[in-house]
Amino acid sequence: MRQAASARLKIWSGKLKPNRPWAEAYWPQDFEPPLFKAPVILFKRPNQPYYYVADPLLGWGARSQGGVTTYDIKADHHEVLREPHVQFVSRILLEQIHRLNGTLSAQSEPAAQVVAAN
């Protein structure tokens, strides 16, 4: 444990380069993610873990030319598609599908009003 903590401190201070062969396999140093025109709907926890990137859009804003809409969801990754959170997610997605198709009814209650309820 002490050795792992020491290595982590050296990595954070820039004195040691992390050994991440899996990351290099997926994201080589010269990799540039492509831009795309579709909108992104991002569900994320209100307080992201400290080790996540310090970007409220988690990198999607730089890639999507269609914009990014974020929704806070008080659930871990493996809980998002389980009750009661799946109701919230499905409501948001259905609203966005209707909006994109131009079929959102004026009588529909926008899902954005439900954000605080989750």
Buried (B, 14 or more C-beta within 10 A) or exposed (E): EEEEEEBEEEBEEEEEEEEEEEEEEEEEEEEEEEEEEEBBBBBBBEEEEEEEEEEEBBEBBEBBEEEBBBBBBEBEEEEBEEEEBEEBBEBBEEBBEEEEEEEBEEEEEEBEEBBEEB
